[in-house]
Amino acid sequence: MKTDNSHTLAPPRKLAMLKEGRVALDILRMLLPLAGAHLRPGSAPASSPIIVAPGFGSDDRYTRPLRHYLKRLGFRAEGWGLGFNLAGVNLEHQLGDLSKGWDVAPREVYNGEGSVPFLCDRFTDQVRERFEHFGEPITLIGWSLGGYVAREVARDLPDAVCRVVTLGSPTIGGPKYTAAAPFFVTRNMDMDWIEAEVTKRESRPIRQPITAIVSRTDGIVSWAAAQDHYSPNVRHIEVNAAHLGMGFNPTIWHHITAALAR
């Protein structure tokens, strides 16, 4: 699938949220492949260890079905181990606490605009520790904001991360073009500053292979904002799926396993 610029950068329309009700069907549909994997456990192709990062407002419980499915196929998959993904707003920090890789512009008044970068630094530490434990590079799979965080960890740890798979993850604008934008706006965060810092990071492209799974009917993350126009080794896969159901969608599971085996 080729990326395009035909969609205006803006949060999804509120009516798009109605289609997110399809998540109930995804949950029902996942039961069959889960049962099949349980009854006929396979031996997956040689693959790196896998860490799966959850989306905004969720934790490792939400990625458990996907991880269980991968494990039954023979892949080595685990959760991210950092509790609920609250975009870092629950982590006490100051802008100066960010790692040097962010090189952010100073601010006179700080309202938490660096909370997601600080969360990325936390996950970077986690992945580095697991890399040292396994002794081999790791594949990162991230759902929504978890995918954005996974991308930034891959950018900072090129030797520890060998591949990234993202599910409906914003790559442009941070939260600005997502349905989660009001969560940040009500905290008086400067969304334009965040967008500029997200763009600045792309001056150091992610070199590892990226599989970006995206949906035009995504009711949470803007289709246009999910396009990766910077990474030299990215493959976009278009699906017709609800954002909230991406981690439960059997079709997406198939694309993930294909990416892992590639």
Backbone bond lengths (Angstrom), bond angles and torsions (degrees), N, CA, C in turn:
res aa  C-N    CA-C-N  psi(-1)  N-CA   C-N-CA  omega(-1)  CA-C   N-CA-C  phi
1 M - - - 1.446 - - 1.518 110.53 -
2 K 1.297 117.19 131.24 1.454 121.10 177.14 1.520 109.06 -88.90
3 T 1.321 115.05 143.16 1.461 118.56 175.65 1.517 108.94 -76.61
4 D 1.323 116.31 160.05 1.459 119.77 178.71 1.509 109.25 -146.21
5 N 1.327 114.84 167.55 1.458 121.49 -179.15 1.524 110.85 -113.49
6 S 1.351 116.87 23.04 1.453 120.50 -173.64 1.527 112.71 -75.59
7 H 1.309 117.70 -13.96 1.453 121.55 179.41 1.524 109.79 -101.23
8 T 1.333 116.46 133.11 1.449 121.36 179.28 1.522 109.49 -73.29
9 L 1.326 114.57 142.03 1.460 119.16 177.17 1.522 109.45 -70.65
10 A 1.304 115.93 109.20 1.458 122.96 179.29 1.516 107.11 -166.24
11 P 1.327 117.51 153.96 1.468 118.68 175.89 1.520 110.00 -59.87
12 P 1.326 119.06 152.67 1.466 120.82 176.44 1.522 110.72 -57.32
13 R 1.317 115.91 148.52 1.458 119.84 177.73 1.525 109.83 -66.00
14 K 1.328 115.21 150.33 1.458 119.27 -177.41 1.526 111.80 -60.25
15 L 1.341 117.00 -31.36 1.452 119.73 178.98 1.523 111.37 -64.10
16 A 1.342 116.33 -25.82 1.463 119.44 179.74 1.517 111.36 -64.39
17 M 1.329 116.69 -23.79 1.458 120.48 179.11 1.526 111.44 -63.13
18 L 1.345 116.48 -26.96 1.465 119.33 -179.23 1.528 110.94 -61.55
19 K 1.346 116.56 -33.96 1.456 120.01 -179.15 1.528 112.03 -73.80
20 E 1.325 116.59 -12.17 1.460 118.44 178.62 1.524 111.83 -69.47
21 G 1.325 116.08 -11.57 1.457 119.76 175.67 1.519 112.95 -64.08
22 R 1.340 116.30 -12.87 1.474 120.50 177.60 1.518 112.37 -64.44
23 V 1.317 117.10 -12.45 1.458 120.30 -179.93 1.524 110.81 -57.55
24 A 1.329 117.28 -31.95 1.468 119.71 179.19 1.524 110.77 -62.53
25 L 1.329 116.88 -38.83 1.462 119.99 177.63 1.518 111.32 -68.03
26 D 1.326 116.64 -37.33 1.469 120.16 179.19 1.522 110.33 -62.60
27 I 1.329 116.00 -40.96 1.465 119.64 -179.70 1.527 110.39 -64.00
28 L 1.334 116.60 -40.30 1.461 119.71 178.03 1.531 111.43 -67.84
29 R 1.323 115.83 -41.76 1.464 120.19 -177.33 1.521 112.54 -67.65
30 M 1.321 117.65 -26.24 1.465 119.36 -177.04 1.524 112.08 -74.08
31 L 1.347 117.10 -17.02 1.455 119.62 -175.84 1.528 111.97 -63.70
32 L 1.324 117.29 -36.28 1.459 119.80 -178.56 1.523 112.32 -66.83
33 P 1.349 119.49 -52.89 1.472 117.77 177.44 1.523 113.48 -62.85
34 L 1.334 117.26 -31.26 1.458 119.52 176.51 1.528 110.42 -63.79
35 A 1.337 115.32 -44.58 1.464 119.29 179.53 1.518 110.71 -65.36
36 G 1.340 116.23 -40.58 1.453 119.70 179.77 1.512 112.35 -63.67
37 A 1.334 116.43 -40.63 1.461 120.03 179.10 1.518 110.80 -67.66
38 H 1.338 116.26 -32.56 1.459 119.67 -179.84 1.533 110.99 -72.10
39 L 1.333 116.03 -39.26 1.458 120.05 -177.61 1.518 112.57 -77.34
40 R 1.326 115.44 -30.33 1.459 119.54 -177.58 1.526 110.01 -128.77
41 P 1.323 116.45 66.48 1.475 118.65 -179.93 1.512 110.52 -59.09
42 G 1.320 115.31 137.91 1.455 119.98 -176.25 1.509 112.87 -111.87
43 S 1.292 113.91 178.17 1.459 121.40 175.53 1.519 107.30 -112.09
44 A 1.323 115.61 101.85 1.460 120.82 -176.35 1.528 110.84 -65.34
45 P 1.335 116.49 154.46 1.466 119.20 174.35 1.528 109.98 -59.34
46 A 1.311 115.90 156.02 1.466 120.34 178.45 1.524 109.22 -50.17
47 S 1.310 116.46 124.98 1.461 120.91 -175.87 1.514 109.70 -145.61
48 S 1.320 115.32 155.37 1.457 120.62 177.05 1.523 109.56 -72.44
49 P 1.336 118.21 162.97 1.470 120.70 171.48 1.524 109.46 -59.05
50 I 1.326 115.95 152.54 1.462 121.84 -175.17 1.526 109.65 -124.23
51 I 1.322 116.52 134.69 1.458 122.26 170.96 1.525 107.14 -120.67
52 V 1.338 116.08 131.13 1.464 121.45 -177.94 1.522 109.30 -110.38
53 A 1.333 116.86 123.29 1.465 122.67 -179.29 1.529 110.06 -101.44
54 P 1.334 117.88 130.98 1.472 121.29 -178.21 1.517 112.36 -78.88
55 G 1.326 115.06 167.14 1.445 121.21 178.71 1.522 112.64 -82.27
56 F 1.320 114.83 178.97 1.462 122.05 -178.81 1.529 110.20 -59.51
57 G 1.333 116.02 131.64 1.452 121.08 177.38 1.512 114.83 80.88
58 S 1.332 117.94 8.19 1.462 120.44 -179.64 1.528 109.73 -130.64
59 D 1.331 115.07 173.80 1.457 119.99 -179.93 1.525 109.24 -136.94
60 D 1.326 117.58 -164.38 1.459 121.30 -174.55 1.523 113.44 -63.80
61 R 1.316 118.30 -19.18 1.465 119.54 177.91 1.520 111.46 -63.47
62 Y 1.331 117.39 -32.68 1.453 121.13 -177.00 1.533 112.28 -74.86
63 T 1.303 117.38 -22.81 1.466 120.10 178.67 1.527 111.84 -99.48
64 R 1.328 117.56 2.79 1.468 120.91 -177.07 1.527 112.60 -61.30
65 P 1.367 119.88 -43.63 1.468 117.94 179.05 1.528 112.64 -59.29
66 L 1.326 117.46 -43.94 1.463 120.63 178.56 1.520 110.43 -62.63
67 R 1.317 117.34 -45.07 1.466 119.77 -179.14 1.523 111.64 -65.92
68 H 1.335 116.41 -37.85 1.456 119.88 177.77 1.526 110.29 -63.71
69 Y 1.323 115.66 -42.70 1.469 120.65 178.09 1.529 110.49 -60.00
70 L 1.311 117.22 -46.63 1.461 120.68 -179.72 1.526 111.39 -64.18
71 K 1.312 116.35 -40.32 1.467 119.67 179.53 1.523 111.34 -63.72
72 R 1.343 116.92 -41.03 1.457 119.79 -179.83 1.524 111.77 -66.00
73 L 1.324 116.03 -25.22 1.469 120.14 176.33 1.526 111.93 -82.35
74 G 1.328 116.56 -8.18 1.450 120.26 178.08 1.512 115.31 106.72
75 F 1.340 117.28 -0.22 1.460 120.43 177.60 1.527 109.77 -79.63
76 R 1.321 116.60 155.42 1.455 122.70 176.64 1.521 108.49 -99.02
77 A 1.321 116.62 103.00 1.463 120.51 -175.12 1.521 110.90 -127.67
78 E 1.320 116.05 140.64 1.457 121.67 177.71 1.519 109.82 -142.80
79 G 1.341 116.62 163.97 1.458 121.64 177.90 1.516 111.45 -78.88
80 W 1.321 115.01 174.61 1.464 118.14 -175.57 1.526 112.52 -81.85
81 G 1.344 117.57 -19.98 1.458 120.89 172.62 1.512 116.04 73.91
82 L 1.338 118.31 18.00 1.465 121.07 -178.39 1.523 112.76 -113.12
83 G 1.325 117.44 18.76 1.448 120.09 177.91 1.515 112.84 72.90
84 F 1.344 116.02 -151.53 1.462 120.55 -179.32 1.525 110.66 -69.61
85 N 1.317 114.78 138.02 1.458 120.94 175.57 1.526 107.63 -86.85
86 L 1.312 116.22 97.37 1.464 121.79 179.70 1.527 111.14 -109.34
87 A 1.335 115.35 30.47 1.466 121.93 176.79 1.523 112.36 60.32
88 G 1.325 116.86 20.40 1.459 120.54 176.14 1.509 115.44 81.23
89 V 1.339 118.49 -2.00 1.476 119.55 -177.62 1.526 110.87 -70.19
90 N 1.310 117.12 -17.21 1.464 121.50 178.84 1.522 112.71 -90.61
91 L 1.333 116.82 0.99 1.462 121.45 -177.94 1.524 109.40 -105.10
92 E 1.314 116.87 119.92 1.461 120.72 -177.95 1.523 110.01 -67.61
93 H 1.316 116.86 127.15 1.467 120.58 -178.33 1.525 108.89 -168.54
94 Q 1.327 115.01 168.39 1.454 123.89 170.59 1.525 108.29 -124.11
95 L 1.315 116.07 165.09 1.460 119.55 -177.19 1.527 111.21 -59.06
96 G 1.324 116.59 -34.58 1.455 120.49 -179.43 1.514 113.87 -70.54
97 D 1.335 117.71 -7.20 1.459 121.17 179.65 1.522 112.85 -83.18
98 L 1.334 117.17 -9.36 1.462 119.58 -178.72 1.524 110.25 -69.24
99 S 1.329 115.15 150.61 1.460 119.91 178.26 1.524 110.40 -65.93
100 K 1.334 116.29 160.02 1.465 121.15 -175.82 1.519 112.67 -62.82
101 G 1.324 116.83 -23.21 1.453 119.45 -178.81 1.514 114.52 -62.77
102 W 1.322 117.01 -19.00 1.460 119.10 -179.23 1.521 112.14 -82.54
103 D 1.315 118.53 -36.24 1.466 121.27 175.59 1.529 111.36 47.97
104 V 1.332 116.48 50.38 1.457 120.66 -174.01 1.520 111.66 -80.40
105 A 1.336 114.69 155.27 1.458 120.93 176.74 1.525 109.18 -72.01
106 P 1.339 117.91 141.07 1.480 120.23 179.87 1.521 111.64 -67.14
107 R 1.329 115.08 158.93 1.454 121.10 178.73 1.522 108.98 -135.13
108 E 1.333 116.21 139.61 1.462 120.21 177.11 1.529 110.48 -72.07
109 V 1.323 115.55 -40.24 1.463 120.93 178.18 1.520 108.08 -119.72
110 Y 1.323 116.00 122.96 1.458 119.93 -177.92 1.524 109.89 -108.35
111 N 1.342 115.31 120.33 1.459 121.18 -179.60 1.527 112.23 -114.64
112 G 1.312 115.84 24.10 1.457 119.04 177.19 1.513 115.07 94.78
113 E 1.350 116.38 16.10 1.465 119.05 -177.72 1.532 112.53 -59.78
114 G 1.314 117.25 -22.73 1.463 120.39 -179.81 1.517 113.87 -95.76
115 S 1.343 117.01 17.82 1.466 119.46 -175.81 1.527 112.02 -65.85
116 V 1.326 117.87 -41.12 1.468 119.75 178.49 1.535 110.92 -67.81
117 P 1.348 119.35 -45.94 1.469 118.33 173.74 1.523 113.29 -55.95
118 F 1.337 117.14 -37.93 1.466 119.09 178.45 1.529 110.38 -65.43
119 L 1.335 116.58 -38.65 1.464 120.52 175.49 1.525 110.18 -63.41
120 C 1.326 116.70 -40.72 1.470 120.34 177.01 1.531 110.46 -58.82
121 D 1.316 117.18 -40.79 1.468 120.46 177.95 1.529 111.05 -63.28
122 R 1.331 116.47 -39.05 1.465 119.72 177.74 1.529 110.65 -62.70
123 F 1.315 115.87 -44.60 1.466 119.74 -179.80 1.524 110.88 -68.75
124 T 1.326 116.25 -33.32 1.467 119.94 175.67 1.523 110.42 -58.96
125 D 1.329 116.43 -44.87 1.466 120.39 177.78 1.529 110.65 -60.86
126 Q 1.341 116.22 -40.40 1.458 120.98 -179.58 1.529 111.04 -64.33
127 V 1.332 116.37 -45.75 1.466 120.84 -178.70 1.524 110.33 -67.07
128 R 1.309 116.80 -39.48 1.469 119.67 178.16 1.525 110.66 -60.33
129 E 1.338 116.92 -41.75 1.461 120.61 178.93 1.528 111.30 -64.49
130 R 1.341 116.76 -41.63 1.464 120.04 179.81 1.530 111.26 -69.65
131 F 1.304 116.60 -33.65 1.468 121.15 176.29 1.527 110.11 -62.41
132 E 1.314 116.46 -44.17 1.464 120.18 177.97 1.528 111.02 -65.90
133 H 1.330 115.99 -33.78 1.463 119.86 178.36 1.529 111.39 -68.62
134 F 1.327 116.88 -48.12 1.462 120.59 -177.20 1.525 112.30 -75.99
135 G 1.318 116.23 -31.14 1.457 119.38 -176.93 1.509 113.58 75.39
136 E 1.325 116.65 18.58 1.464 121.53 178.30 1.525 109.25 -153.50
137 P 1.330 117.77 155.86 1.468 120.73 -178.21 1.522 112.28 -61.52
138 I 1.323 115.34 156.70 1.467 123.27 -172.37 1.529 110.14 -116.17
139 T 1.341 115.09 144.66 1.462 121.72 170.12 1.523 108.72 -91.34
140 L 1.313 117.18 133.49 1.465 121.93 177.45 1.520 109.53 -110.03
141 I 1.321 115.52 128.39 1.461 122.05 173.24 1.517 107.13 -115.44
142 G 1.325 117.44 128.47 1.456 120.08 -177.72 1.514 111.91 -133.47
143 W 1.323 114.84 134.93 1.468 122.17 179.89 1.524 107.53 -100.32
144 S 1.326 117.62 122.88 1.459 122.87 176.51 1.532 111.12 57.63
145 L 1.338 118.12 -122.69 1.468 120.18 178.84 1.520 111.02 -59.11
146 G 1.335 117.17 -31.84 1.458 120.01 176.17 1.511 112.09 -59.55
147 G 1.328 116.57 -32.11 1.461 120.51 177.11 1.510 112.09 -71.56
148 Y 1.343 116.17 -38.58 1.463 118.89 176.12 1.524 110.39 -62.00
149 V 1.329 115.97 -45.33 1.460 120.47 179.27 1.531 110.26 -61.59
150 A 1.334 116.94 -42.07 1.462 120.74 179.03 1.526 111.29 -61.11
151 R 1.327 117.03 -39.92 1.463 121.31 178.28 1.529 111.00 -61.02
152 E 1.322 115.96 -44.28 1.460 118.68 -176.97 1.528 111.72 -69.74
153 V 1.331 116.90 -32.68 1.459 119.99 175.11 1.528 109.34 -65.87
154 A 1.319 117.27 -42.61 1.462 120.67 178.09 1.525 111.25 -61.52
155 R 1.325 116.18 -36.42 1.462 120.33 178.79 1.524 111.10 -63.29
156 D 1.345 115.81 -39.04 1.458 120.66 -176.74 1.524 113.56 -86.76
157 L 1.335 117.23 -19.66 1.471 120.83 -177.80 1.533 110.32 -125.67
158 P 1.315 118.04 67.10 1.469 119.86 -177.10 1.515 114.07 -63.27
159 D 1.321 117.41 -25.15 1.464 119.88 179.86 1.530 112.36 -87.20
160 A 1.329 117.17 -23.96 1.460 120.87 -176.10 1.522 113.15 -93.89
161 V 1.335 118.00 -19.71 1.462 122.55 -179.11 1.522 108.71 -117.28
162 C 1.330 116.06 124.67 1.471 119.32 -176.26 1.524 113.08 -101.61
163 R 1.337 118.25 -18.02 1.452 120.94 -174.00 1.516 109.07 -162.82
164 V 1.350 116.12 150.03 1.464 121.22 177.82 1.520 108.78 -132.19
165 V 1.331 116.26 136.19 1.467 122.50 172.68 1.519 106.99 -124.27
166 T 1.330 117.49 125.12 1.460 121.20 -178.66 1.520 110.47 -118.40
167 L 1.329 115.73 145.79 1.463 122.81 -179.94 1.521 108.90 -119.35
168 G 1.327 117.23 103.73 1.457 121.10 178.04 1.505 113.88 58.46
169 S 1.319 117.17 41.65 1.467 121.57 -175.00 1.522 112.40 -95.39
170 P 1.343 118.49 134.67 1.467 120.62 176.81 1.524 110.64 -72.72
171 T 1.302 116.96 127.55 1.459 121.29 176.31 1.521 111.59 -110.62
172 I 1.323 116.58 -12.62 1.464 122.54 -179.44 1.525 109.03 -120.60
173 G 1.319 116.69 130.85 1.463 120.51 170.15 1.503 117.03 82.72
174 G 1.333 118.54 0.75 1.463 118.28 -175.72 1.523 109.58 63.24
175 P 1.337 118.25 -132.20 1.472 120.25 179.58 1.528 113.84 -83.83
176 K 1.317 117.24 -1.47 1.466 121.00 -170.48 1.523 113.24 -57.90
177 Y 1.318 117.09 -37.74 1.469 121.10 -176.00 1.526 111.48 -107.82
178 T 1.318 115.33 37.95 1.456 121.14 178.63 1.525 109.55 -128.68
179 A 1.323 116.01 165.79 1.459 120.98 177.75 1.519 111.54 -70.29
180 A 1.341 117.04 -11.74 1.462 121.00 178.68 1.527 112.29 -85.02
181 A 1.325 118.14 -3.02 1.464 121.32 -176.24 1.537 113.17 -52.71
182 P 1.341 119.51 -43.02 1.475 118.71 -179.35 1.527 113.44 -58.85
183 F 1.334 117.68 -30.75 1.464 121.21 178.24 1.522 110.66 -57.74
184 F 1.321 116.54 -37.96 1.463 121.60 -178.49 1.532 111.46 -85.79
185 V 1.320 116.33 -36.60 1.468 120.32 -179.75 1.523 110.57 -63.45
186 T 1.330 117.75 -41.50 1.464 120.31 -179.20 1.525 112.15 -66.28
187 R 1.333 116.32 -14.85 1.474 120.85 175.17 1.522 111.39 -95.75
188 N 1.336 115.62 13.99 1.465 123.35 176.61 1.532 112.23 60.94
189 M 1.306 116.86 30.00 1.466 119.47 176.23 1.524 110.06 -77.82
190 D 1.320 115.96 143.43 1.456 122.94 179.03 1.524 108.61 -82.80
191 M 1.335 116.41 100.28 1.461 120.60 -174.68 1.529 112.07 -68.58
192 D 1.335 117.18 -31.71 1.461 120.02 177.83 1.525 110.61 -68.11
193 W 1.320 117.44 -38.27 1.469 121.31 177.07 1.516 110.06 -63.15
194 I 1.336 116.61 -43.96 1.459 120.64 179.24 1.525 110.15 -61.44
195 E 1.323 116.97 -45.56 1.464 120.37 -179.69 1.526 110.91 -60.07
196 A 1.337 116.84 -41.95 1.466 120.61 -179.61 1.527 110.98 -63.99
197 E 1.331 117.11 -39.63 1.465 120.54 -179.85 1.527 111.26 -70.01
198 V 1.328 117.19 -36.24 1.469 121.04 175.94 1.518 109.85 -61.87
199 T 1.335 116.66 -44.05 1.466 121.12 179.36 1.519 110.98 -65.82
200 K 1.319 117.09 -38.93 1.463 120.54 -178.66 1.528 111.36 -60.11
201 R 1.313 117.30 -36.47 1.463 120.95 -178.87 1.526 111.85 -61.98
202 E 1.320 116.98 -26.08 1.462 120.31 -177.29 1.525 112.87 -71.19
203 S 1.328 117.98 -7.80 1.459 119.98 174.65 1.523 110.65 -66.81
204 R 1.331 115.43 -14.32 1.465 122.26 175.29 1.531 106.98 -118.37
205 P 1.334 117.70 84.59 1.464 120.93 -170.81 1.523 113.17 -62.63
206 I 1.325 114.56 154.11 1.461 121.67 173.09 1.529 107.37 -80.07
207 R 1.317 117.20 122.87 1.459 121.44 -174.86 1.527 113.06 -92.38
208 Q 1.335 117.62 -22.90 1.459 120.17 -177.53 1.534 110.25 -68.89
209 P 1.338 117.26 157.16 1.470 119.97 175.09 1.523 111.05 -60.98
210 I 1.328 115.66 134.99 1.462 122.26 178.02 1.524 108.56 -123.59
211 T 1.320 117.00 130.17 1.454 122.15 169.52 1.518 107.05 -108.76
212 A 1.327 116.48 113.19 1.459 121.78 -176.93 1.527 108.47 -107.21
213 I 1.331 116.55 110.66 1.457 121.98 179.60 1.527 108.03 -94.80
214 V 1.335 116.13 122.22 1.465 121.21 -171.56 1.527 109.96 -133.63
215 S 1.333 115.67 158.14 1.459 121.36 179.73 1.517 110.07 -135.58
216 R 1.323 116.18 129.89 1.466 120.25 176.73 1.532 111.14 -67.11
217 T 1.321 117.13 -23.52 1.464 121.14 -178.30 1.524 111.72 -98.07
218 D 1.313 116.81 17.79 1.463 122.44 177.05 1.523 109.22 -62.94
219 G 1.334 117.23 123.27 1.454 120.65 -178.55 1.512 114.26 -93.42
220 I 1.342 117.63 2.49 1.466 121.61 -176.91 1.526 111.90 -115.10
221 V 1.323 116.86 -45.48 1.466 121.87 -178.25 1.531 109.28 -114.54
222 S 1.301 116.47 128.11 1.464 121.29 178.96 1.520 111.11 -55.37
223 W 1.323 115.46 133.15 1.472 120.72 176.89 1.523 111.00 -54.48
224 A 1.322 117.11 -45.34 1.464 120.40 -177.81 1.523 111.21 -64.69
225 A 1.331 117.56 -35.85 1.457 121.06 -178.40 1.523 112.26 -75.56
226 A 1.322 117.35 -13.25 1.464 121.13 179.53 1.527 112.24 -90.50
227 Q 1.319 117.32 -1.23 1.458 121.21 179.65 1.533 110.42 -82.26
228 D 1.321 115.65 136.91 1.468 121.32 179.06 1.526 108.49 -104.67
229 H 1.335 115.99 104.74 1.461 121.54 -178.94 1.527 112.30 -99.08
230 Y 1.318 117.45 5.64 1.458 120.46 -172.55 1.520 114.12 -113.36
231 S 1.313 117.47 -41.12 1.463 120.74 -173.06 1.523 111.06 -70.47
232 P 1.328 118.45 132.30 1.471 121.23 -175.56 1.518 113.98 -75.67
233 N 1.335 117.84 -13.64 1.461 120.30 -173.92 1.523 110.42 -130.65
234 V 1.352 115.48 52.79 1.458 120.82 -177.45 1.522 109.90 -110.77
235 R 1.327 116.10 142.38 1.464 122.74 176.26 1.518 107.46 -125.49
236 H 1.332 117.15 118.08 1.449 121.68 178.57 1.527 110.02 -90.28
237 I 1.313 115.91 136.17 1.460 121.82 175.15 1.521 108.04 -123.63
238 E 1.330 116.07 121.17 1.457 120.32 -178.31 1.523 110.44 -92.98
239 V 1.320 115.87 132.53 1.453 122.43 175.61 1.523 108.52 -129.43
240 N 1.303 116.15 161.31 1.467 121.24 173.86 1.517 106.52 -104.27
241 A 1.315 116.51 91.93 1.457 120.49 -171.18 1.515 111.13 -147.20
242 A 1.324 115.22 151.81 1.459 121.43 172.27 1.519 108.92 -74.21
243 H 1.302 116.25 143.62 1.460 119.89 179.17 1.527 111.24 -60.72
244 L 1.319 116.62 -44.67 1.458 121.14 -175.72 1.525 112.47 -69.79
245 G 1.338 116.86 -14.15 1.453 119.65 -179.59 1.511 114.46 -105.75
246 M 1.323 117.52 3.75 1.464 119.22 -174.23 1.530 112.91 -60.28
247 G 1.316 116.94 -36.74 1.452 119.47 -179.48 1.508 113.82 -74.47
248 F 1.359 116.69 -10.11 1.461 121.23 -179.44 1.529 112.66 -112.21
249 N 1.314 117.05 -3.39 1.463 122.23 -171.40 1.531 111.36 -80.54
250 P 1.350 119.21 118.21 1.462 121.27 -178.10 1.526 113.90 -59.88
251 T 1.337 116.97 -34.28 1.463 119.22 178.06 1.523 110.48 -63.15
252 I 1.322 115.65 -40.83 1.457 120.18 178.55 1.524 110.04 -68.78
253 W 1.318 117.46 -37.60 1.466 119.97 175.31 1.530 110.57 -56.57
254 H 1.324 115.72 -41.19 1.471 119.82 178.91 1.528 110.54 -62.09
255 H 1.335 116.39 -43.55 1.469 119.46 179.26 1.531 111.03 -64.62
256 I 1.316 116.36 -36.46 1.473 119.83 178.89 1.524 110.61 -64.64
257 T 1.322 116.56 -49.10 1.466 118.66 -179.08 1.529 111.31 -64.10
258 A 1.319 116.88 -34.21 1.469 119.39 176.74 1.517 110.31 -65.23
259 A 1.341 116.58 -40.25 1.469 119.97 178.65 1.526 110.69 -65.04
260 L 1.330 116.17 -38.75 1.473 119.91 -179.27 1.524 111.25 -67.12
261 A 1.320 116.24 -32.41 1.464 120.28 -177.68 1.521 112.15 -85.77
262 R 1.332 117.15 -11.47 1.459 120.24 -174.37 1.513 111.20 -72.38
